[in-house]
Amino acid sequence: MRLDPEYPNWEDRDIFVMSNGHYAPLLYATLAERGFFDKKELVNLRKFGSKFPRSSRTR
């Protein structure tokens, strides 16, 4: 990424945007690391029938 901490308002800097959907795996990994559930559960991340499905919507 092109950015400069000394010039945070630089007009040509890159801007990183993370949607909630893309943030979820990071949150789950952090919670597993802190012991909220077994890390082995992450293997089934976003799979049908897992504790952490891809979406609440049916496709």
Secondary structure, 3 states (H helix, E strand, C coil): CCCCCCCCCCCCCCCCCCCHHHHHHHHHHHHHHCCCCCHHHHHHCCCCCCCCCCCCCCC
